[in-house]
């Protein structure tokens, strides 16, 4: 597994500059994107990239992974770019349970996302979390602790199946109206330790402006490997960096 980790596209150590010729998270028309695999590859080539990771969103009802993987493999034969087949999966329970599709054998990596907050009573969306904060049913500190906890458990579980990336790290905080100051050094330290132990790559998302510059600095200081990720829905967004360059 260690040799495989070392070959992952775009990975950098805490002291290296990000490899901006590799985009670690792009979407296609198979799920959240708008364009075909070939169109995305052509756009990546025009943007001067050397590698991209396809990370379309999947779930328990997804039936198209085989066709998705075949499309990427066909594109691999027509380009010199390195193309990696991955998928984005959601953490849906406090214990880190993932909304995995039935068969992930075609995937080379899993990109773990926490877009909603898994709680004992079910998964809670950003709007409802904001309402809970407003009414005092939950505190900002509790949201931060729960978010880090489920993220850690999610990547630990995902790493049992495939090399793992962390999508839009802690981005849910901004969606519920919380500043990243609510994340204590201990919480960031726990996340960093889990990423190192599992070999998880932390994506710096261009589309979602996540994680924040403060969290990026703290994770890199903790020697967490990070990769640039456009999270592009449209081919024209692939490999174009503004936020990533800034942080």
N, C-alpha and C positions, 0 to 999 in steps of 0.2 A: 504493500500500500504506500510506503514512503516514497518509493521510486515513482509511483504514479502521481503522487502529490507534487513531486518536483517538476513533472512534465506539464502540469496544468498551465494553460495559456494565461499570460498576464499576471501571474502571481509575483508579488514583491515582498521583500522583507521590510522591517520597520525602517531601515536606513536607506532603502532604495527609492528611486523615483518611480511612480506608477508607469507601467507600460501602456501608453495611450494608443498603441497600435492594436490592442486587443480589447474587444468589447465582450464583457462576461455575461450579458443578459439582454437578449433581444427576443421579440415576439413576432409571430407570423399569423397569417389568416387562419391557422388551425385553432387559435383561441382568441387571445386578447388583441392580436395584431390585425393589420388590414391588408398585408401584402404576402405574396407567395414566397416560399423559401428562396427560389432563384432570384427574385427581385431584391430580396434582402441581401443576398450574397453580392449581387452586382453593386448595390449601394455601398456595401462595406468596402468593396474593391475601389470604388471611386473616392471613398473617404480616406484611402491610404492605409486601411487596416491590414493586418497580417492574420488575424484570427477572430472568430466570434463564437459565442456559446448561445445556442438556441435554448430558450427556457420558457416555452409556452406553458400556460396554466392548465393543470390537470386536476382531476378529482376522482372519486370512486366510480362515477358513471362514465368516465372517459373511455371511448372505444377506438380512438384513432391513433394511438401511439405507434402502432406498427407502420401505418401509412406515413406518419410524421417522420419516423426514423428513416424510412425508405426514401423520402423526399430529400432529406439531408444527405444521405449516402449518395444519391444520384448527383446532387450538387457537388459533393466532394470530388467526383470524377471529372468535373468540368472547371475546377478552380485550383489555384495554388494556395488559397487561404486555408488555414486550419479551421475546420468546422467541428464543433463539439455538440453532441446531442444530450440535452438536459431537459428538465421540466421543473416548473414552479409548483410547490405543494404547500398547503396551508396547515398550520397547527390548529387543531380544533378542540383539544381538551387540555385541561390544566396539567395533565401528566405528560404532555408532549405528543399525544397521539396525532398522527398525520392523516390528512385526507388523501391517501394514496390510491391510485388506480389499481385494478386487479393484477396487472402485469407491468413491471418496470424493467424487465430484462434488457430492453433495447436502450435504456438510458445509461449515459456515462456519468451523470451527476444529478444531484437534487438541489434545487434552490429553495430554501425554506423561507416562508413568509408568515408574518403574523399581522394580518390586516384587520382582524377583529380580536377582542380580548376573550380568550376562553376562561370561563368561570364555572363554579360548581353547578350553577343553574342552567348553563348553556353558553353559547358563543354570543358575545355582546358587541354590536357594531359601534363605530365612533360616536354617532348621534346619541345613542343610549348611554354610552359612557359619560358623555358631556352632561346629560341630564342627571345621571347619578352623582356626578361631581357637584352640580348646582344644588341638588337637594341634600347633599351631605351623606348620601348612602355609601359613598366611598371617598377616600381622600386621595390627594395627588400622590402622596408617598405610597399608598397602597397600589395605585395604578402602576407606578414605576416598578415596584417590587414584583407585582404579578406579571407584568410584561417581560421583565428580565427572566423571571423564573420559567415562564412557559417557553421563552425563546431558547434558553439553555436546554431545557428538556427536549424541545423539538429538534435541535441540531444533534443532540446526543442520540436520539432515536433514529434520525435520518442517516447518521453516519454508520449505522449498522448495515445499511443497504447499499450505499454508494458514496463516493466522494461528495462532500457537502459544501454548499455556499449559503450565505445568509443574505436574503433579499430585503432591501429597504430597511436596514437595521433600526429598530426602535422608532420607525417613522410614525407609528400609531400615536405617539405622544403629541406630535404637532397636529394631527387630525382631531384630537380631543381637546386641543387648546392649551396644552401644557408645555412650558419651557423645558429645555433639556437640563436646566439647573436642578430639576427634581431628581436627576440621576446622580447618586452619590458615588464617590470614588470606589467604594466597596462594591456597588452594583456593577459598575463598569469593569471592575477587577474580576468579578465572578463571570461575566460574559467573556472577557478576554481569556480567562483560564479555560473555559469550556471550548472556545474556538481553537486555542492551541492544542488542547488535549485531543480533540476530534479531527484536527487538520482542516477545520472549516475556514473557507475563504470569505472574508467580509466584503460585500459589494458596496462600493460608493456609488449611489444611484443618482444619475444626472436628472432623470425625470422627476424624482421624488425629493431631491435635495436632502438625501438622507444617507448616512448619519450626519449630524451637525458637525461643523468644524471642530468644536470642542471635543466631541466624542471621537472623531477621526484622530485627533492628536493624542487622546488618551489611549486609544486602541493601538496606534502605531508605537507609542511609547512602551506599551506592553508586549511589543513584538508580535502582534497579530498580522497575519498576511492579508493584504487587501487588494482588490481588483476594481478597475473602472467598469461601470455598467450603465449603459444608456437606458435600459428598461424601455427601449423604443417600441412604440406601437406602429409607427410608420417607418418605412425603409429610409426615408430622408433624414430621420433622426439618429440613425445608427452611426456610432463613432464620432459624434459631434459633442465636444466638451466645453462647457463654461463653468458650471458649478464644480465639476471634478478638478479642473485646473485651479480654481480658486482655493480649494481646501487642500 
